[in-house]
Amino acid sequence: GEDVEQSLFLSVREGDSSVINCTYTDSSSTYLYWYKQEPGAGLQLLTYIFSNMDMKQDQRLTVLLNKKDKHLSLRIADTQTGDSAIYFCAETTHVNSGYSTLTFGKGTMLLVSP
Amino acid sequence: EAGVAQSPRYKIIEKRQSVAFWCNPISGHATLYWYQQILGQGPKLLIQFQNNGVVDDSQLPKDRFSAERLKGVDSTLKIQPAKLEDSAVYLCASSSRTSGGPYEQYFGPGTRLTVT
């Protein structure tokens, strides 16, 4: 079955880089996603990467994908206090009738201190 | 563009009582999802609708949970009777795509259910 694993907690200082790691199991996943959840809010898509890519950069965000090891990481450059939130890694899983859905990890809580 | 709306935001009930949650997806989004997010965990898919048809309900505890999406727009999720372990945040999401991708799921703020 599908399973997504993440480290539970990361603490950094403002201005430092943050790296959040994730491992997934479904080798057929076509897209992998990073979602952000702030307290009391729903999830918000941050970025995604197609499975045939190794890296994707989007402003302060860099996603690295090692498909061989099924390892995904999210690097946030110049981390700000507003980046404090829970970050979820998600893989695409395929259900019947050709529809896709997402399987989420348990989330990594990022705490940014001034 | 209005986001995904959910109500109520909070609900406290006693075990064995019934509860219902409502979701209004983004206009034009054919796909609607209900997730259960237990404290400290990621969202777990309960049910996925494509228009008013069920695509996947394999993780829905059908002995106590039910969901419907009449007319392919709004949806309700019901729990009857509730158990203590149902305490969680229930998230609704919608999407304009269902396969291929990438596709973004837009999430509502959730309903926090506490069963005492």
Chai-1 contact restraints between the chains, C-beta under 6 A:
chainA,res_idxA,chainB,res_idxB,connection_type,confidence,min_distance_angstrom,max_distance_angstrom,comment,restraint_id
A,Y31,B,G101,contact,1.0,0.0,6.0,A-B,restraint_1
A,Y31,B,P102,contact,1.0,0.0,6.0,A-B,restraint_2
A,A41,B,P109,contact,1.0,0.0,6.0,A-B,restraint_3
A,G42,B,L91,contact,1.0,0.0,6.0,A-B,restraint_4
A,G42,B,F107,contact,1.0,0.0,6.0,A-B,restraint_5
A,G42,B,G108,contact,1.0,0.0,6.0,A-B,restraint_6
A,G42,B,P109,contact,1.0,0.0,6.0,A-B,restraint_7
A,G42,B,G110,contact,1.0,0.0,6.0,A-B,restraint_8
A,L43,B,F107,contact,1.0,0.0,6.0,A-B,restraint_9
A,L45,B,E104,contact,1.0,0.0,6.0,A-B,restraint_10
A,Y48,B,P102,contact,1.0,0.0,6.0,A-B,restraint_11
A,F88,B,G42,contact,1.0,0.0,6.0,A-B,restraint_12
A,V95,B,D56,contact,1.0,0.0,6.0,A-B,restraint_13
A,G98,B,S99,contact,1.0,0.0,6.0,A-B,restraint_14
A,Y99,B,V55,contact,1.0,0.0,6.0,A-B,restraint_15
A,Y99,B,T98,contact,1.0,0.0,6.0,A-B,restraint_16
A,Y99,B,S99,contact,1.0,0.0,6.0,A-B,restraint_17
A,S100,B,S99,contact,1.0,0.0,6.0,A-B,restraint_18
A,T101,B,L45,contact,1.0,0.0,6.0,A-B,restraint_19
A,T101,B,Q48,contact,1.0,0.0,6.0,A-B,restraint_20
A,F104,B,G42,contact,1.0,0.0,6.0,A-B,restraint_21
A,F104,B,P43,contact,1.0,0.0,6.0,A-B,restraint_22
A,G105,B,G42,contact,1.0,0.0,6.0,A-B,restraint_23
A,K106,B,Q41,contact,1.0,0.0,6.0,A-B,restraint_24
A,K106,B,G42,contact,1.0,0.0,6.0,A-B,restraint_25
A,G107,B,G42,contact,1.0,0.0,6.0,A-B,restraint_26
